[in-house]
Amino acid sequence: MDKKNLRIEQQLNKRTSLGNKRSLKLVDEKLVDFSSNDYLGLSRSEGLKIQILSAYEKLSPKNGSTGSRLLTGNSVLASQVESELATLFGYGACLVFNSGYSANLGFFSCLPQRGDTILYDELSHACIKDGSRLSLAKSMPFKHNDLEDLERKLKLSEGEIYIACEAVYSMDGDFAPLKALCQLSEKYSAKLIVDEAHSTGVFGKSGAGFVAELGLTEQVYAAIFTFGKAMGIHGACVASNQTVIDYMINYSRPFIYTTAPSAFEFLSIQEAFRFLESKPSLAIALKENISLFNQSLKVQRPSRYLSTSAVQVVITSGNQKAKSTSNELQESGFDVRPILSPTVKEGEERLRICIHSFNSKNEVMGLAHGLNSLLC
Ligand SMILES: Cc1ncc(COP(=O)(O)O)c(C=O)c1O
């Protein structure tokens, strides 16, 4: 048996020499969090923890779900949570997945079929791209938020056409032009799929997302909501009409061939949305901190990065510069992480700053002033 690691060692060494080798690090709890996706502080909420635990105490014990949803992993609780989510998000039906990654994989690998076309924004998350790659449909990127490029590609598309975008782009923090995307989808009879990972909980009534905030739900074919970011827990769902959900129950391999989320996970989803409903002040505090950050930051940024989302981007260019700026901010007490190439394009290396409802005004202004003195 060949136990040598020669080839993969060379590949890792190449990353080391390029300064972009990934490794697992512990979070330094002493630093102020400007890095996590916990936009509303729900993952650190004692109130939500108590609410989840007290609901869990009332359940008869079933620690694990014991199987796929199609075998022994289904429950009244799972169906109840899905039906509540469908109502909250404004779609006909919902299907819960173990993560946003598997929800996107589950949708894009099975709905678009041979002879169909998937057009995805070039900055779409890896799981949209991976799902599209698994599908037998043809898939093609269009330039980021570029409606002309999209329309050119719509004209070349065959079969059923799926357009994929993110409501808020995870690495850029800017918004998809959803109204115009709805109009184009309508014009070309395409199906618009919106990933609401970074807008779930933050926008819309009761955290129903950005599509709901804009009143466009009727025009969106399906949406992916995730619960591991602003909702502070874990898991995700696909929301669409009942036929799409029935189809996924029959054909979506990442749904069928995996152990269902546990009762604890379903309860956590239910309680997180109930908790959020009782705390409208969180979304308001987040919005105030985002505008304070934008007012205090003097570093020049291209207009597309002047976003009102919780994800704020400062381009530094070059892995070394991104890392050294992040190190200096960390030394000043701010947990800001660099995003390096190849995660983003070469030359677009950056600091990805996540603003939270729980950051104090002094912390937000302190970070902006730190960036001003390092980069202006
Ligand atoms: C836009 C987008 N979609 C999907 C995902 C995956 O969600 P999850 O972390 O729940 O797997 C992410 C995670 O970073 C994301 O940013």
The ligand as an SDF file (V2000), in Angstrom:
LIG
                    3D

 16 16  0  0  0  0  0  0  0  0999 V2000
  -24.6360   32.7540    0.7800 C   0  0  0  0  0  0  0  0  0  0  0  0
  -24.4480   31.5050    1.5710 C   0  0  0  0  0  0  0  0  0  0  0  0
  -25.2060   30.4520    1.2880 N   0  0  0  0  0  0  0  0  0  0  0  0
  -25.0920   29.3000    1.9680 C   0  0  0  0  0  0  0  0  0  0  0  0
  -24.1660   29.1760    2.9700 C   0  0  0  0  0  0  0  0  0  0  0  0
  -24.0520   27.8720    3.6950 C   0  0  0  0  0  0  0  0  0  0  0  0
  -24.8240   27.9040    4.8440 O   0  0  0  0  0  0  0  0  0  0  0  0
  -24.4160   26.9810    6.0750 P   0  0  0  0  0  0  0  0  0  0  0  0
  -23.2780   27.6730    6.7540 O   0  0  0  0  0  0  0  0  0  0  0  0
  -25.6500   26.8920    6.9110 O   0  0  0  0  0  0  0  0  0  0  0  0
  -24.0030   25.6630    5.5220 O   0  0  0  0  0  0  0  0  0  0  0  0
  -23.3660   30.2500    3.3260 C   0  0  0  0  0  0  0  0  0  0  0  0
  -22.3730   30.1240    4.4160 C   0  0  0  0  0  0  0  0  0  0  0  0
  -21.4410   30.8130    4.5770 O   0  0  0  0  0  0  0  0  0  0  0  0
  -23.5060   31.4620    2.6100 C   0  0  0  0  0  0  0  0  0  0  0  0
  -22.7520   32.5190    2.8860 O   0  0  0  0  0  0  0  0  0  0  0  0
  1  2  1  0
  2  3  1  0
  2 15  2  0
  3  4  2  0
  4  5  1  0
  5  6  1  0
  5 12  2  0
  6  7  1  0
  7  8  1  0
  8  9  2  0
  8 10  1  0
  8 11  1  0
 12 13  1  0
 12 15  1  0
 13 14  2  0
 15 16  1  0
M  END
$$$$
